[in-house]
Amino acid sequence: MTPTAQITCSRCGRQATPMAAPPLTGTRGQTVQQHVCPECWQAWVDQSTLLINHYGIQVADPAQRQQLYAVMAEFLHLPSL
Ligand SMILES: [Zn+2]
């Protein structure tokens, strides 16, 4: 049992145990894992589902996916991803 390092969430400012695994691939996922608590990530998952449904965002389209990441960075108070 190794104690897990706590993170300070960039969105809600709370100390939290980070997610067990990066929620996205690559460095973007690592950034999110190190800066966002699981609750705030879940809030973004819910929010992004609404956005995708409401605006008909095609996440398979790189340009539209990039736009969604920009909104995500703003939502989670992260530097650009
Ligand atoms: Zn948080």
PDB file of the backbone (N, CA, C, O) and the ligand in Angstrom, with CONECT records:
HET     ZN  A 101       1
ATOM      1  N   MET A   1       0.840  -1.202   0.000  1.00  0.00           N
ATOM      2  CA  MET A   1       0.000   0.000   0.000  1.00  0.00           C
ATOM      3  C   MET A   1       0.878   1.256   0.000  1.00  0.00           C
ATOM      4  O   MET A   1       1.443   1.617   1.033  1.00  0.00           O
ATOM      5  N   THR A   2       0.989   1.896  -1.110  1.00  0.00           N
ATOM      6  CA  THR A   2       1.704   3.170  -1.167  1.00  0.00           C
ATOM      7  C   THR A   2       0.689   4.291  -1.033  1.00  0.00           C
ATOM      8  O   THR A   2      -0.354   4.277  -1.687  1.00  0.00           O
ATOM      9  N   PRO A   3       0.994   5.257  -0.187  1.00  0.00           N
ATOM     10  CA  PRO A   3       0.059   6.395  -0.098  1.00  0.00           C
ATOM     11  C   PRO A   3       0.027   7.136  -1.434  1.00  0.00           C
ATOM     12  O   PRO A   3       1.067   7.368  -2.049  1.00  0.00           O
ATOM     13  N   THR A   4      -1.146   7.494  -1.865  1.00  0.00           N
ATOM     14  CA  THR A   4      -1.292   8.180  -3.143  1.00  0.00           C
ATOM     15  C   THR A   4      -1.110   9.677  -2.933  1.00  0.00           C
ATOM     16  O   THR A   4      -1.721  10.265  -2.041  1.00  0.00           O
ATOM     17  N   ALA A   5      -0.282  10.279  -3.745  1.00  0.00           N
ATOM     18  CA  ALA A   5      -0.087  11.721  -3.656  1.00  0.00           C
ATOM     19  C   ALA A   5      -1.390  12.429  -3.975  1.00  0.00           C
ATOM     20  O   ALA A   5      -2.111  12.046  -4.896  1.00  0.00           O
ATOM     21  N   GLN A   6      -1.678  13.454  -3.212  1.00  0.00           N
ATOM     22  CA  GLN A   6      -2.891  14.225  -3.448  1.00  0.00           C
ATOM     23  C   GLN A   6      -2.627  15.276  -4.516  1.00  0.00           C
ATOM     24  O   GLN A   6      -1.499  15.737  -4.693  1.00  0.00           O
ATOM     25  N   ILE A   7      -3.658  15.632  -5.202  1.00  0.00           N
ATOM     26  CA  ILE A   7      -3.566  16.738  -6.150  1.00  0.00           C
ATOM     27  C   ILE A   7      -4.470  17.860  -5.658  1.00  0.00           C
ATOM     28  O   ILE A   7      -5.396  17.633  -4.880  1.00  0.00           O
ATOM     29  N   THR A   8      -4.190  19.063  -6.117  1.00  0.00           N
ATOM     30  CA  THR A   8      -5.110  20.175  -5.876  1.00  0.00           C
ATOM     31  C   THR A   8      -5.840  20.420  -7.182  1.00  0.00           C
ATOM     32  O   THR A   8      -5.226  20.742  -8.200  1.00  0.00           O
ATOM     33  N   CYS A   9      -7.127  20.269  -7.145  1.00  0.00           N
ATOM     34  CA  CYS A   9      -7.920  20.379  -8.372  1.00  0.00           C
ATOM     35  C   CYS A   9      -7.933  21.822  -8.874  1.00  0.00           C
ATOM     36  O   CYS A   9      -8.174  22.755  -8.108  1.00  0.00           O
ATOM     37  N   SER A  10      -7.673  21.992 -10.169  1.00  0.00           N
ATOM     38  CA  SER A  10      -7.617  23.341 -10.729  1.00  0.00           C
ATOM     39  C   SER A  10      -9.014  23.942 -10.878  1.00  0.00           C
ATOM     40  O   SER A  10      -9.148  25.160 -10.995  1.00  0.00           O
ATOM     41  N   ARG A  11     -10.041  23.117 -10.874  1.00  0.00           N
ATOM     42  CA  ARG A  11     -11.400  23.651 -11.063  1.00  0.00           C
ATOM     43  C   ARG A  11     -12.051  24.007  -9.736  1.00  0.00           C
ATOM     44  O   ARG A  11     -12.572  25.110  -9.575  1.00  0.00           O
ATOM     45  N   CYS A  12     -12.023  23.067  -8.773  1.00  0.00           N
ATOM     46  CA  CYS A  12     -12.744  23.322  -7.519  1.00  0.00           C
ATOM     47  C   CYS A  12     -11.797  23.695  -6.383  1.00  0.00           C
ATOM     48  O   CYS A  12     -12.248  24.144  -5.329  1.00  0.00           O
ATOM     49  N   GLY A  13     -10.483  23.515  -6.583  1.00  0.00           N
ATOM     50  CA  GLY A  13      -9.514  23.930  -5.585  1.00  0.00           C
ATOM     51  C   GLY A  13      -9.367  22.985  -4.404  1.00  0.00           C
ATOM     52  O   GLY A  13      -8.632  23.285  -3.462  1.00  0.00           O
ATOM     53  N   ARG A  14     -10.054  21.848  -4.438  1.00  0.00           N
ATOM     54  CA  ARG A  14      -9.955  20.902  -3.328  1.00  0.00           C
ATOM     55  C   ARG A  14      -8.763  19.972  -3.499  1.00  0.00           C
ATOM     56  O   ARG A  14      -8.289  19.724  -4.608  1.00  0.00           O
ATOM     57  N   GLN A  15      -8.286  19.456  -2.338  1.00  0.00           N
ATOM     58  CA  GLN A  15      -7.312  18.385  -2.349  1.00  0.00           C
ATOM     59  C   GLN A  15      -8.067  17.107  -2.675  1.00  0.00           C
ATOM     60  O   GLN A  15      -9.140  16.861  -2.125  1.00  0.00           O
ATOM     61  N   ALA A  16      -7.517  16.300  -3.558  1.00  0.00           N
ATOM     62  CA  ALA A  16      -8.238  15.096  -3.944  1.00  0.00           C
ATOM     63  C   ALA A  16      -7.254  14.006  -4.325  1.00  0.00           C
ATOM     64  O   ALA A  16      -6.105  14.274  -4.676  1.00  0.00           O
ATOM     65  N   THR A  17      -7.726  12.782  -4.248  1.00  0.00           N
ATOM     66  CA  THR A  17      -6.953  11.662  -4.744  1.00  0.00           C
ATOM     67  C   THR A  17      -7.143  11.624  -6.256  1.00  0.00           C
ATOM     68  O   THR A  17      -8.274  11.589  -6.740  1.00  0.00           O
ATOM     69  N   PRO A  18      -6.048  11.630  -6.999  1.00  0.00           N
ATOM     70  CA  PRO A  18      -6.201  11.679  -8.460  1.00  0.00           C
ATOM     71  C   PRO A  18      -6.876  10.425  -9.012  1.00  0.00           C
ATOM     72  O   PRO A  18      -6.939   9.386  -8.354  1.00  0.00           O
ATOM     73  N   MET A  19      -7.370  10.554 -10.221  1.00  0.00           N
ATOM     74  CA  MET A  19      -7.951   9.397 -10.911  1.00  0.00           C
ATOM     75  C   MET A  19      -6.884   8.319 -11.066  1.00  0.00           C
ATOM     76  O   MET A  19      -5.703   8.616 -11.241  1.00  0.00           O
ATOM     77  N   ALA A  20      -7.314   7.081 -10.999  1.00  0.00           N
ATOM     78  CA  ALA A  20      -6.384   5.951 -11.040  1.00  0.00           C
ATOM     79  C   ALA A  20      -5.632   5.880 -12.362  1.00  0.00           C
ATOM     80  O   ALA A  20      -4.496   5.407 -12.410  1.00  0.00           O
ATOM     81  N   ALA A  21      -6.255   6.345 -13.423  1.00  0.00           N
ATOM     82  CA  ALA A  21      -5.624   6.308 -14.738  1.00  0.00           C
ATOM     83  C   ALA A  21      -5.986   7.575 -15.496  1.00  0.00           C
ATOM     84  O   ALA A  21      -7.050   8.151 -15.265  1.00  0.00           O
ATOM     85  N   PRO A  22      -5.107   8.021 -16.405  1.00  0.00           N
ATOM     86  CA  PRO A  22      -5.456   9.211 -17.197  1.00  0.00           C
ATOM     87  C   PRO A  22      -6.751   8.959 -17.970  1.00  0.00           C
ATOM     88  O   PRO A  22      -6.924   7.894 -18.563  1.00  0.00           O
ATOM     89  N   PRO A  23      -7.662   9.939 -17.964  1.00  0.00           N
ATOM     90  CA  PRO A  23      -8.959   9.731 -18.617  1.00  0.00           C
ATOM     91  C   PRO A  23      -8.909   9.912 -20.133  1.00  0.00           C
ATOM     92  O   PRO A  23      -9.870   9.599 -20.835  1.00  0.00           O
ATOM     93  N   LEU A  24      -7.779  10.421 -20.631  1.00  0.00           N
ATOM     94  CA  LEU A  24      -7.609  10.624 -22.068  1.00  0.00           C
ATOM     95  C   LEU A  24      -6.237  10.096 -22.453  1.00  0.00           C
ATOM     96  O   LEU A  24      -5.385   9.874 -21.593  1.00  0.00           O
ATOM     97  N   THR A  25      -6.029   9.899 -23.731  1.00  0.00           N
ATOM     98  CA  THR A  25      -4.725   9.411 -24.184  1.00  0.00           C
ATOM     99  C   THR A  25      -3.690  10.539 -24.185  1.00  0.00           C
ATOM    100  O   THR A  25      -4.042  11.717 -24.245  1.00  0.00           O
ATOM    101  N   GLY A  26      -2.427  10.166 -24.117  1.00  0.00           N
ATOM    102  CA  GLY A  26      -1.330  11.109 -24.313  1.00  0.00           C
ATOM    103  C   GLY A  26      -1.119  12.075 -23.164  1.00  0.00           C
ATOM    104  O   GLY A  26      -1.616  11.867 -22.057  1.00  0.00           O
ATOM    105  N   THR A  27      -0.375  13.135 -23.442  1.00  0.00           N
ATOM    106  CA  THR A  27      -0.022  14.108 -22.405  1.00  0.00           C
ATOM    107  C   THR A  27      -1.251  14.849 -21.901  1.00  0.00           C
ATOM    108  O   THR A  27      -1.292  15.282 -20.749  1.00  0.00           O
ATOM    109  N   ARG A  28      -2.266  14.996 -22.777  1.00  0.00           N
ATOM    110  CA  ARG A  28      -3.493  15.665 -22.369  1.00  0.00           C
ATOM    111  C   ARG A  28      -4.145  14.920 -21.200  1.00  0.00           C
ATOM    112  O   ARG A  28      -4.608  15.528 -20.234  1.00  0.00           O
ATOM    113  N   GLY A  29      -4.167  13.595 -21.313  1.00  0.00           N
ATOM    114  CA  GLY A  29      -4.743  12.783 -20.251  1.00  0.00           C
ATOM    115  C   GLY A  29      -3.956  12.898 -18.961  1.00  0.00           C
ATOM    116  O   GLY A  29      -4.534  12.935 -17.875  1.00  0.00           O
ATOM    117  N   GLN A  30      -2.615  12.955 -19.082  1.00  0.00           N
ATOM    118  CA  GLN A  30      -1.776  13.086 -17.888  1.00  0.00           C
ATOM    119  C   GLN A  30      -1.998  14.443 -17.224  1.00  0.00           C
ATOM    120  O   GLN A  30      -2.048  14.541 -15.998  1.00  0.00           O
ATOM    121  N   THR A  31      -2.130  15.477 -18.036  1.00  0.00           N
ATOM    122  CA  THR A  31      -2.384  16.812 -17.485  1.00  0.00           C
ATOM    123  C   THR A  31      -3.696  16.820 -16.712  1.00  0.00           C
ATOM    124  O   THR A  31      -3.769  17.351 -15.604  1.00  0.00           O
ATOM    125  N   VAL A  32      -4.720  16.235 -17.297  1.00  0.00           N
ATOM    126  CA  VAL A  32      -6.020  16.183 -16.627  1.00  0.00           C
ATOM    127  C   VAL A  32      -5.903  15.381 -15.330  1.00  0.00           C
ATOM    128  O   VAL A  32      -6.420  15.792 -14.291  1.00  0.00           O
ATOM    129  N   GLN A  33      -5.225  14.241 -15.396  1.00  0.00           N
ATOM    130  CA  GLN A  33      -5.105  13.385 -14.211  1.00  0.00           C
ATOM    131  C   GLN A  33      -4.400  14.122 -13.071  1.00  0.00           C
ATOM    132  O   GLN A  33      -4.751  13.954 -11.903  1.00  0.00           O
ATOM    133  N   GLN A  34      -3.404  14.940 -13.420  1.00  0.00           N
ATOM    134  CA  GLN A  34      -2.613  15.605 -12.395  1.00  0.00           C
ATOM    135  C   GLN A  34      -3.237  16.900 -11.886  1.00  0.00           C
ATOM    136  O   GLN A  34      -2.783  17.448 -10.881  1.00  0.00           O
ATOM    137  N   HIS A  35      -4.264  17.396 -12.562  1.00  0.00           N
ATOM    138  CA  HIS A  35      -4.804  18.708 -12.189  1.00  0.00           C
ATOM    139  C   HIS A  35      -6.296  18.724 -11.906  1.00  0.00           C
ATOM    140  O   HIS A  35      -6.818  19.734 -11.435  1.00  0.00           O
ATOM    141  N   VAL A  36      -6.993  17.634 -12.182  1.00  0.00           N
ATOM    142  CA  VAL A  36      -8.450  17.657 -12.058  1.00  0.00           C
ATOM    143  C   VAL A  36      -8.903  16.491 -11.182  1.00  0.00           C
ATOM    144  O   VAL A  36      -8.472  15.354 -11.375  1.00  0.00           O
ATOM    145  N   CYS A  37      -9.783  16.787 -10.212  1.00  0.00           N
ATOM    146  CA  CYS A  37     -10.266  15.727  -9.336  1.00  0.00           C
ATOM    147  C   CYS A  37     -11.321  14.879 -10.065  1.00  0.00           C
ATOM    148  O   CYS A  37     -11.910  15.329 -11.048  1.00  0.00           O
ATOM    149  N   PRO A  38     -11.553  13.672  -9.588  1.00  0.00           N
ATOM    150  CA  PRO A  38     -12.508  12.785 -10.274  1.00  0.00           C
ATOM    151  C   PRO A  38     -13.907  13.385 -10.397  1.00  0.00           C
ATOM    152  O   PRO A  38     -14.583  13.174 -11.404  1.00  0.00           O
ATOM    153  N   GLU A  39     -14.349  14.135  -9.373  1.00  0.00           N
ATOM    154  CA  GLU A  39     -15.695  14.717  -9.424  1.00  0.00           C
ATOM    155  C   GLU A  39     -15.805  15.750 -10.548  1.00  0.00           C
ATOM    156  O   GLU A  39     -16.789  15.782 -11.288  1.00  0.00           O
ATOM    157  N   CYS A  40     -14.776  16.592 -10.661  1.00  0.00           N
ATOM    158  CA  CYS A  40     -14.822  17.617 -11.708  1.00  0.00           C
ATOM    159  C   CYS A  40     -14.692  16.978 -13.087  1.00  0.00           C
ATOM    160  O   CYS A  40     -15.300  17.452 -14.047  1.00  0.00           O
ATOM    161  N   TRP A  41     -13.913  15.914 -13.196  1.00  0.00           N
ATOM    162  CA  TRP A  41     -13.835  15.222 -14.482  1.00  0.00           C
ATOM    163  C   TRP A  41     -15.215  14.671 -14.855  1.00  0.00           C
ATOM    164  O   TRP A  41     -15.636  14.762 -16.008  1.00  0.00           O
ATOM    165  N   GLN A  42     -15.906  14.105 -13.875  1.00  0.00           N
ATOM    166  CA  GLN A  42     -17.243  13.578 -14.142  1.00  0.00           C
ATOM    167  C   GLN A  42     -18.186  14.706 -14.574  1.00  0.00           C
ATOM    168  O   GLN A  42     -19.034  14.521 -15.447  1.00  0.00           O
ATOM    169  N   ALA A  43     -18.025  15.873 -13.951  1.00  0.00           N
ATOM    170  CA  ALA A  43     -18.858  17.020 -14.337  1.00  0.00           C
ATOM    171  C   ALA A  43     -18.608  17.379 -15.799  1.00  0.00           C
ATOM    172  O   ALA A  43     -19.537  17.713 -16.534  1.00  0.00           O
ATOM    173  N   TRP A  44     -17.325  17.304 -16.216  1.00  0.00           N
ATOM    174  CA  TRP A  44     -17.017  17.591 -17.622  1.00  0.00           C
ATOM    175  C   TRP A  44     -17.584  16.516 -18.547  1.00  0.00           C
ATOM    176  O   TRP A  44     -18.087  16.827 -19.627  1.00  0.00           O
ATOM    177  N   VAL A  45     -17.506  15.263 -18.130  1.00  0.00           N
ATOM    178  CA  VAL A  45     -18.054  14.179 -18.959  1.00  0.00           C
ATOM    179  C   VAL A  45     -19.542  14.424 -19.197  1.00  0.00           C
ATOM    180  O   VAL A  45     -20.035  14.281 -20.316  1.00  0.00           O
ATOM    181  N   ASP A  46     -20.257  14.798 -18.120  1.00  0.00           N
ATOM    182  CA  ASP A  46     -21.686  15.087 -18.264  1.00  0.00           C
ATOM    183  C   ASP A  46     -21.904  16.284 -19.186  1.00  0.00           C
ATOM    184  O   ASP A  46     -22.754  16.255 -20.076  1.00  0.00           O
ATOM    185  N   GLN A  47     -21.113  17.344 -18.952  1.00  0.00           N
ATOM    186  CA  GLN A  47     -21.242  18.569 -19.744  1.00  0.00           C
ATOM    187  C   GLN A  47     -20.934  18.312 -21.214  1.00  0.00           C
ATOM    188  O   GLN A  47     -21.644  18.791 -22.099  1.00  0.00           O
ATOM    189  N   SER A  48     -19.870  17.554 -21.468  1.00  0.00           N
ATOM    190  CA  SER A  48     -19.480  17.312 -22.867  1.00  0.00           C
ATOM    191  C   SER A  48     -20.530  16.469 -23.581  1.00  0.00           C
ATOM    192  O   SER A  48     -20.755  16.636 -24.780  1.00  0.00           O
ATOM    193  N   THR A  49     -21.167  15.569 -22.849  1.00  0.00           N
ATOM    194  CA  THR A  49     -22.235  14.772 -23.458  1.00  0.00           C
ATOM    195  C   THR A  49     -23.374  15.688 -23.904  1.00  0.00           C
ATOM    196  O   THR A  49     -23.932  15.521 -24.989  1.00  0.00           O
ATOM    197  N   LEU A  50     -23.711  16.659 -23.048  1.00  0.00           N
ATOM    198  CA  LEU A  50     -24.749  17.627 -23.408  1.00  0.00           C
ATOM    199  C   LEU A  50     -24.339  18.424 -24.641  1.00  0.00           C
ATOM    200  O   LEU A  50     -25.130  18.603 -25.567  1.00  0.00           O
ATOM    201  N   LEU A  51     -23.087  18.904 -24.644  1.00  0.00           N
ATOM    202  CA  LEU A  51     -22.602  19.718 -25.759  1.00  0.00           C
ATOM    203  C   LEU A  51     -22.616  18.924 -27.061  1.00  0.00           C
ATOM    204  O   LEU A  51     -23.055  19.411 -28.103  1.00  0.00           O
ATOM    205  N   ILE A  52     -22.127  17.698 -26.975  1.00  0.00           N
ATOM    206  CA  ILE A  52     -22.040  16.857 -28.176  1.00  0.00           C
ATOM    207  C   ILE A  52     -23.444  16.621 -28.732  1.00  0.00           C
ATOM    208  O   ILE A  52     -23.656  16.684 -29.943  1.00  0.00           O
ATOM    209  N   ASN A  53     -24.402  16.350 -27.839  1.00  0.00           N
ATOM    210  CA  ASN A  53     -25.768  16.109 -28.290  1.00  0.00           C
ATOM    211  C   ASN A  53     -26.411  17.390 -28.807  1.00  0.00           C
ATOM    212  O   ASN A  53     -27.070  17.392 -29.847  1.00  0.00           O
ATOM    213  N   HIS A  54     -26.210  18.487 -28.062  1.00  0.00           N
ATOM    214  CA  HIS A  54     -26.874  19.737 -28.407  1.00  0.00           C
ATOM    215  C   HIS A  54     -26.353  20.324 -29.711  1.00  0.00           C
ATOM    216  O   HIS A  54     -27.134  20.773 -30.550  1.00  0.00           O
ATOM    217  N   TYR A  55     -25.022  20.322 -29.883  1.00  0.00           N
ATOM    218  CA  TYR A  55     -24.431  20.942 -31.065  1.00  0.00           C
ATOM    219  C   TYR A  55     -24.117  19.941 -32.165  1.00  0.00           C
ATOM    220  O   TYR A  55     -23.649  20.318 -33.240  1.00  0.00           O
ATOM    221  N   GLY A  56     -24.372  18.670 -31.897  1.00  0.00           N
ATOM    222  CA  GLY A  56     -24.071  17.664 -32.908  1.00  0.00           C
ATOM    223  C   GLY A  56     -22.602  17.612 -33.252  1.00  0.00           C
ATOM    224  O   GLY A  56     -22.236  17.426 -34.412  1.00  0.00           O
ATOM    225  N   ILE A  57     -21.744  17.780 -32.235  1.00  0.00           N
ATOM    226  CA  ILE A  57     -20.299  17.777 -32.461  1.00  0.00           C
ATOM    227  C   ILE A  57     -19.847  16.380 -32.909  1.00  0.00           C
ATOM    228  O   ILE A  57     -20.188  15.369 -32.296  1.00  0.00           O
ATOM    229  N   GLN A  58     -19.079  16.362 -33.984  1.00  0.00           N
ATOM    230  CA  GLN A  58     -18.520  15.104 -34.484  1.00  0.00           C
ATOM    231  C   GLN A  58     -17.134  14.926 -33.880  1.00  0.00           C
ATOM    232  O   GLN A  58     -16.165  15.521 -34.352  1.00  0.00           O
ATOM    233  N   VAL A  59     -17.039  14.093 -32.821  1.00  0.00           N
ATOM    234  CA  VAL A  59     -15.742  13.955 -32.153  1.00  0.00           C
ATOM    235  C   VAL A  59     -14.727  13.217 -33.028  1.00  0.00           C
ATOM    236  O   VAL A  59     -13.527  13.259 -32.755  1.00  0.00           O
ATOM    237  N   ALA A  60     -15.196  12.551 -34.064  1.00  0.00           N
ATOM    238  CA  ALA A  60     -14.266  11.896 -34.985  1.00  0.00           C
ATOM    239  C   ALA A  60     -13.569  12.918 -35.891  1.00  0.00           C
ATOM    240  O   ALA A  60     -12.537  12.617 -36.492  1.00  0.00           O
ATOM    241  N   ASP A  61     -14.132  14.112 -35.984  1.00  0.00           N
ATOM    242  CA  ASP A  61     -13.552  15.181 -36.796  1.00  0.00           C
ATOM    243  C   ASP A  61     -12.481  15.905 -35.977  1.00  0.00           C
ATOM    244  O   ASP A  61     -12.795  16.489 -34.939  1.00  0.00           O
ATOM    245  N   PRO A  62     -11.219  15.878 -36.425  1.00  0.00           N
ATOM    246  CA  PRO A  62     -10.131  16.466 -35.607  1.00  0.00           C
ATOM    247  C   PRO A  62     -10.368  17.931 -35.248  1.00  0.00           C
ATOM    248  O   PRO A  62     -10.077  18.345 -34.126  1.00  0.00           O
ATOM    249  N   ALA A  63     -10.888  18.715 -36.178  1.00  0.00           N
ATOM    250  CA  ALA A  63     -11.098  20.140 -35.903  1.00  0.00           C
ATOM    251  C   ALA A  63     -12.160  20.332 -34.825  1.00  0.00           C
ATOM    252  O   ALA A  63     -12.001  21.161 -33.929  1.00  0.00           O
ATOM    253  N   GLN A  64     -13.235  19.566 -34.916  1.00  0.00           N
ATOM    254  CA  GLN A  64     -14.297  19.691 -33.925  1.00  0.00           C
ATOM    255  C   GLN A  64     -13.859  19.143 -32.576  1.00  0.00           C
ATOM    256  O   GLN A  64     -14.246  19.658 -31.526  1.00  0.00           O
ATOM    257  N   ARG A  65     -13.048  18.092 -32.617  1.00  0.00           N
ATOM    258  CA  ARG A  65     -12.545  17.520 -31.365  1.00  0.00           C
ATOM    259  C   ARG A  65     -11.639  18.543 -30.677  1.00  0.00           C
ATOM    260  O   ARG A  65     -11.674  18.700 -29.456  1.00  0.00           O
ATOM    261  N   GLN A  66     -10.823  19.239 -31.484  1.00  0.00           N
ATOM    262  CA  GLN A  66      -9.928  20.254 -30.945  1.00  0.00           C
ATOM    263  C   GLN A  66     -10.715  21.369 -30.267  1.00  0.00           C
ATOM    264  O   GLN A  66     -10.330  21.869 -29.209  1.00  0.00           O
ATOM    265  N   GLN A  67     -11.821  21.747 -30.894  1.00  0.00           N
ATOM    266  CA  GLN A  67     -12.680  22.780 -30.303  1.00  0.00           C
ATOM    267  C   GLN A  67     -13.237  22.315 -28.962  1.00  0.00           C
ATOM    268  O   GLN A  67     -13.322  23.088 -28.008  1.00  0.00           O
ATOM    269  N   LEU A  68     -13.612  21.047 -28.907  1.00  0.00           N
ATOM    270  CA  LEU A  68     -14.157  20.489 -27.668  1.00  0.00           C
ATOM    271  C   LEU A  68     -13.079  20.506 -26.578  1.00  0.00           C
ATOM    272  O   LEU A  68     -13.379  20.776 -25.415  1.00  0.00           O
ATOM    273  N   TYR A  69     -11.830  20.219 -26.949  1.00  0.00           N
ATOM    274  CA  TYR A  69     -10.734  20.266 -25.973  1.00  0.00           C
ATOM    275  C   TYR A  69     -10.521  21.682 -25.450  1.00  0.00           C
ATOM    276  O   TYR A  69     -10.190  21.882 -24.281  1.00  0.00           O
ATOM    277  N   ALA A  70     -10.715  22.660 -26.330  1.00  0.00           N
ATOM    278  CA  ALA A  70     -10.573  24.060 -25.896  1.00  0.00           C
ATOM    279  C   ALA A  70     -11.650  24.397 -24.865  1.00  0.00           C
ATOM    280  O   ALA A  70     -11.377  25.050 -23.858  1.00  0.00           O
ATOM    281  N   VAL A  71     -12.871  23.944 -25.128  1.00  0.00           N
ATOM    282  CA  VAL A  71     -13.965  24.174 -24.172  1.00  0.00           C
ATOM    283  C   VAL A  71     -13.670  23.424 -22.875  1.00  0.00           C
ATOM    284  O   VAL A  71     -13.951  23.919 -21.783  1.00  0.00           O
ATOM    285  N   MET A  72     -13.104  22.232 -23.006  1.00  0.00           N
ATOM    286  CA  MET A  72     -12.774  21.422 -21.830  1.00  0.00           C
ATOM    287  C   MET A  72     -11.745  22.136 -20.964  1.00  0.00           C
ATOM    288  O   MET A  72     -11.886  22.178 -19.742  1.00  0.00           O
ATOM    289  N   ALA A  73     -10.709  22.698 -21.586  1.00  0.00           N
ATOM    290  CA  ALA A  73      -9.667  23.393 -20.837  1.00  0.00           C
ATOM    291  C   ALA A  73     -10.256  24.560 -20.053  1.00  0.00           C
ATOM    292  O   ALA A  73      -9.875  24.819 -18.912  1.00  0.00           O
ATOM    293  N   GLU A  74     -11.204  25.264 -20.699  1.00  0.00           N
ATOM    294  CA  GLU A  74     -11.848  26.391 -20.044  1.00  0.00           C
ATOM    295  C   GLU A  74     -12.719  25.897 -18.876  1.00  0.00           C
ATOM    296  O   GLU A  74     -12.695  26.468 -17.786  1.00  0.00           O
ATOM    297  N   PHE A  75     -13.474  24.841 -19.123  1.00  0.00           N
ATOM    298  CA  PHE A  75     -14.365  24.271 -18.110  1.00  0.00           C
ATOM    299  C   PHE A  75     -13.584  23.819 -16.888  1.00  0.00           C
ATOM    300  O   PHE A  75     -14.020  24.025 -15.755  1.00  0.00           O
ATOM    301  N   LEU A  76     -12.428  23.204 -17.116  1.00  0.00           N
ATOM    302  CA  LEU A  76     -11.645  22.624 -16.028  1.00  0.00           C
ATOM    303  C   LEU A  76     -10.590  23.581 -15.483  1.00  0.00           C
ATOM    304  O   LEU A  76      -9.820  23.214 -14.596  1.00  0.00           O
ATOM    305  N   HIS A  77     -10.549  24.817 -16.012  1.00  0.00           N
ATOM    306  CA  HIS A  77      -9.564  25.821 -15.591  1.00  0.00           C
ATOM    307  C   HIS A  77      -8.138  25.327 -15.808  1.00  0.00           C
ATOM    308  O   HIS A  77      -7.268  25.518 -14.959  1.00  0.00           O
ATOM    309  N   LEU A  78      -7.910  24.696 -16.941  1.00  0.00           N
ATOM    310  CA  LEU A  78      -6.571  24.207 -17.258  1.00  0.00           C
ATOM    311  C   LEU A  78      -5.932  25.147 -18.262  1.00  0.00           C
ATOM    312  O   LEU A  78      -6.628  25.834 -19.010  1.00  0.00           O
ATOM    313  N   PRO A  79      -4.581  25.178 -18.280  1.00  0.00           N
ATOM    314  CA  PRO A  79      -3.929  25.863 -19.395  1.00  0.00           C
ATOM    315  C   PRO A  79      -4.288  25.133 -20.678  1.00  0.00           C
ATOM    316  O   PRO A  79      -4.786  24.009 -20.620  1.00  0.00           O
ATOM    317  N   SER A  80      -4.052  25.731 -21.822  1.00  0.00           N
ATOM    318  CA  SER A  80      -4.465  25.097 -23.087  1.00  0.00           C
ATOM    319  C   SER A  80      -3.894  23.695 -23.196  1.00  0.00           C
ATOM    320  O   SER A  80      -2.762  23.426 -22.792  1.00  0.00           O
ATOM    321  N   LEU A  81      -4.694  22.826 -23.744  1.00  0.00           N
ATOM    322  CA  LEU A  81      -4.323  21.413 -23.828  1.00  0.00           C
ATOM    323  C   LEU A  81      -3.972  21.065 -25.256  1.00  0.00           C
ATOM    324  O   LEU A  81      -3.630  19.919 -25.546  1.00  0.00           O
TER     325      LEU A  81
HETATM  326 ZN    ZN A 101     -12.391  19.381  -8.617  1.00  0.00          ZN2+
END
